Amino acid sequence: MVRLSVPTIPQAILSSATSSKTISPAAAVERIAEFLAPGNVAVITGAGVSVDSGIRAYRGEKGIYLNPNYKPIFYHELMDESPKGFGFRQRYWLRGYLGYKPVLDALPNPTHYALAALQYKSFVPRLITQNVDGLHHKALAGIWDKHTMQHHVLELHGSLHKVHCKYGHVTDRNTFQHWLSTANPQWKEYADELEATGQKPRTNPDGDVQLEGVSYDDFVHKPELIFFGESIQPDVKDRSFRDIESSSRLFLIGTTLATFSAFRLLKHALELQIPVLHLNVGPTRADGLPGIEKIELESGKVLKDVVRAVLGSKADEDPVVRKMLVSGVVRPPRDDE
């Protein structure tokens, strides 16, 4: 039997990790702008990009899980058609039911808008995100239509805003949430009470929440619905490789690359001798690999200034870019969220 575990950074890297060379925000802006200026850049983003939107990252500055007790449900558990699998599905959809609204209500932060500006001005024609929160799309709303977004933004791990069953039928998540509310009025009442009192269960980037002392036995759900974060589909994998191959540079932001689906894209870029710049705080799976330049700073502190440095006077002359550079929330999650 194959033993599955939560993707993480190898202990050898965590044990040997050393601090990167200290660099000021001003120097970081200059270096990142220099890297991006030639254009045709592919960007890969991770959970760190959405922290300022109030969505908790998986790992902290030391590379370890912020929520060490988190026990995600694996795809094979969700697909198990035995009574045990039924229990897993109850557990997932109850926790996901409560955890979806914080993700739905989240707004893009300055990093999302800075990247959107670089996409809009064609410096970043291909963006691959590991995040399932849809915030890159929200930052481009009103600028690009859905078809254009799909062409330029690849959701490597899927989206929380859609649900599909094992037969492939897709349902909008808001519609599905309404079905769950109708079938489970007691949990709808509980969710409303949490919102009314300002209480929020600890939410993970995948919309799952941490619940203690609750029973899942009375939660009704659609048994044929499956977890949307399953193994990457061949067409998504193939496109992610093509996006790297079509690019001249690779910019990694807010990701530890703990998941192999993202790490293999980095390895592919290195095999193609594509220059790589990594902006992240804390250890990553890529630390120690040759051919990678790393800057340890939070993206929200520098990326808007990077856009201004790349575009120069055009940043103020273009009304779309000008609006993007004054947009974005900054609301990191509290310790109790």
BELCOR-V854962 format. One record per residue. N is the residue number from 1. RES is the residue in three letters. SS is DSSP state (~ for helix, > for strand, _ for the rest). NEAR is the number of other ideal C-beta (glycine too) atoms within 10 Angstrom. Layout:
N|RES|SS|NEAR  N|RES|SS|NEAR
//
This chain:
1|MET|_|3  2|VAL|_|4  3|ARG|_|4  4|LEU|_|10  5|SER|_|6  6|VAL|_|12  7|PRO|_|15  8|THR|_|17  9|ILE|_|21  10|PRO|_|13  11|GLN|~|9  12|ALA|~|9  13|ILE|~|18  14|LEU|~|15  15|SER|~|8  16|SER|~|11  17|ALA|_|16  18|THR|_|8  19|SER|_|8  20|SER|_|16  21|LYS|_|8  22|THR|_|7  23|ILE|_|16  24|SER|_|10  25|PRO|~|13  26|ALA|~|11  27|ALA|~|13  28|ALA|~|20  29|VAL|~|22  30|GLU|~|16  31|ARG|~|17  32|ILE|~|25  33|ALA|~|19  34|GLU|~|13  35|PHE|~|20  36|LEU|~|22  37|ALA|_|14  38|PRO|_|11  39|GLY|_|15  40|ASN|_|14  41|VAL|>|23  42|ALA|>|25  43|VAL|>|25  44|ILE|>|29  45|THR|>|27  46|GLY|_|25  47|ALA|~|23  48|GLY|~|24  49|VAL|~|32  50|SER|~|28  51|VAL|~|22  52|ASP|~|24  53|SER|~|27  54|GLY|_|21  55|ILE|_|26  56|ARG|_|20  57|ALA|_|23  58|TYR|_|22  59|ARG|>|22  60|GLY|_|13  61|GLU|_|12  62|LYS|_|11  63|GLY|_|22  64|ILE|_|14  65|TYR|>|15  66|LEU|_|16  67|ASN|_|14  68|PRO|_|6  69|ASN|_|8  70|TYR|_|15  71|LYS|_|10  72|PRO|_|15  73|ILE|_|18  74|PHE|_|16  75|TYR|~|14  76|HIS|~|12  77|GLU|~|17  78|LEU|~|20  79|MET|~|14  80|ASP|_|15  81|GLU|_|10  82|SER|_|8  83|PRO|~|7  84|LYS|~|9  85|GLY|~|16  86|PHE|~|13  87|GLY|~|14  88|PHE|~|19  89|ARG|~|24  90|GLN|~|18  91|ARG|~|20  92|TYR|~|21  93|TRP|~|25  94|LEU|~|23  95|ARG|~|24  96|GLY|~|24  97|TYR|~|22  98|LEU|~|21  99|GLY|~|23  100|TYR|~|22  101|LYS|~|16  102|PRO|~|21  103|VAL|~|25  104|LEU|~|15  105|ASP|~|10  106|ALA|_|19  107|LEU|_|15  108|PRO|_|27  109|ASN|>|26  110|PRO|~|25  111|THR|~|30  112|HIS|~|31  113|TYR|~|27  114|ALA|~|28  115|LEU|~|29  116|ALA|~|29  117|ALA|~|30  118|LEU|~|25  119|GLN|~|24  120|TYR|~|19  121|LYS|_|18  122|SER|_|10  123|PHE|_|21  124|VAL|_|23  125|PRO|_|17  126|ARG|>|22  127|LEU|>|24  128|ILE|>|23  129|THR|>|29  130|GLN|_|21  131|ASN|_|26  132|VAL|_|23  133|ASP|_|26  134|GLY|_|22  135|LEU|~|24  136|HIS|~|27  137|HIS|~|20  138|LYS|~|16  139|ALA|~|26  140|LEU|~|24  141|ALA|>|13  142|GLY|_|9  143|ILE|_|15  144|TRP|>|17  145|ASP|_|11  146|LYS|~|9  147|HIS|~|8  148|THR|~|12  149|MET|~|16  150|GLN|~|12  151|HIS|~|12  152|HIS|~|18  153|VAL|>|23  154|LEU|>|18  155|GLU|>|21  156|LEU|_|22  157|HIS|_|19  158|GLY|_|17  159|SER|_|16  160|LEU|_|23  161|HIS|_|19  162|LYS|>|16  163|VAL|>|23  164|HIS|>|17  165|CYS|>|13  166|LYS|_|13  167|TYR|_|7  168|GLY|_|7  169|HIS|_|10  170|VAL|>|9  171|THR|>|14  172|ASP|>|11  173|ARG|~|19  174|ASN|~|11  175|THR|~|11  176|PHE|~|21  177|GLN|~|18  178|HIS|~|12  179|TRP|~|15  180|LEU|~|22  181|SER|~|15  182|THR|~|10  183|ALA|~|13  184|ASN|_|19  185|PRO|~|9  186|GLN|~|9  187|TRP|~|19  188|LYS|~|16  189|GLU|~|11  190|TYR|~|15  191|ALA|~|19  192|ASP|~|11  193|GLU|~|10  194|LEU|~|14  195|GLU|~|13  196|ALA|~|8  197|THR|_|8  198|GLY|_|6  199|GLN|_|10  200|LYS|_|18  201|PRO|_|17  202|ARG|_|19  203|THR|>|24  204|ASN|_|21  205|PRO|_|22  206|ASP|_|24  207|GLY|_|24  208|ASP|_|24  209|VAL|>|19  210|GLN|_|14  211|LEU|_|15  212|GLU|_|7  213|GLY|_|4  214|VAL|_|15  215|SER|_|9  216|TYR|_|16  217|ASP|_|7  218|ASP|_|11  219|PHE|_|20  220|VAL|_|14  221|HIS|_|21  222|LYS|_|15  223|PRO|_|14  224|GLU|_|11  225|LEU|>|20  226|ILE|>|19  227|PHE|_|22  228|PHE|_|20  229|GLY|_|19  230|GLU|_|16  231|SER|_|9  232|ILE|_|16  233|GLN|_|10  234|PRO|~|8  235|ASP|~|8  236|VAL|~|16  237|LYS|~|15  238|ASP|~|11  239|ARG|~|15  240|SER|~|22  241|PHE|~|13  242|ARG|~|12  243|ASP|~|21  244|ILE|~|22  245|GLU|~|12  246|SER|_|11  247|SER|_|21  248|SER|_|11  249|ARG|>|20  250|LEU|>|26  251|PHE|>|23  252|LEU|>|26  253|ILE|>|22  254|GLY|_|25  255|THR|_|27  256|THR|_|27  257|LEU|_|25  258|ALA|_|22  259|THR|_|19  260|PHE|~|12  261|SER|~|17  262|ALA|~|24  263|PHE|~|19  264|ARG|~|15  265|LEU|~|23  266|LEU|~|24  267|LYS|~|14  268|HIS|~|15  269|ALA|~|23  270|LEU|~|17  271|GLU|~|10  272|LEU|_|11  273|GLN|_|8  274|ILE|_|18  275|PRO|>|17  276|VAL|>|21  277|LEU|>|19  278|HIS|>|23  279|LEU|>|27  280|ASN|_|26  281|VAL|_|20  282|GLY|_|20  283|PRO|_|25  284|THR|_|26  285|ARG|_|21  286|ALA|_|23  287|ASP|_|22  288|GLY|_|13  289|LEU|_|17  290|PRO|_|5  291|GLY|_|13  292|ILE|>|18  293|GLU|>|13  294|LYS|>|17  295|ILE|>|20  296|GLU|_|18  297|LEU|_|19  298|GLU|_|18  299|SER|~|27  300|GLY|~|21  301|LYS|~|14  302|VAL|_|27  303|LEU|~|30  304|LYS|~|22  305|ASP|~|20  306|VAL|~|25  307|VAL|~|26  308|ARG|~|19  309|ALA|~|18  310|VAL|~|22  311|LEU|~|20  312|GLY|_|10  313|SER|_|8  314|LYS|~|12  315|ALA|~|19  316|ASP|~|12  317|GLU|~|10  318|ASP|_|16  319|PRO|~|8  320|VAL|~|13  321|VAL|~|21  322|ARG|~|14  323|LYS|~|13  324|MET|~|27  325|LEU|_|21  326|VAL|_|9  327|SER|_|18  328|GLY|_|22  329|VAL|>|14  330|VAL|_|12  331|ARG|_|14  332|PRO|_|16  333|PRO|_|19  334|ARG|_|9  335|ASP|_|8  336|ASP|_|7  337|GLU|_|14
//
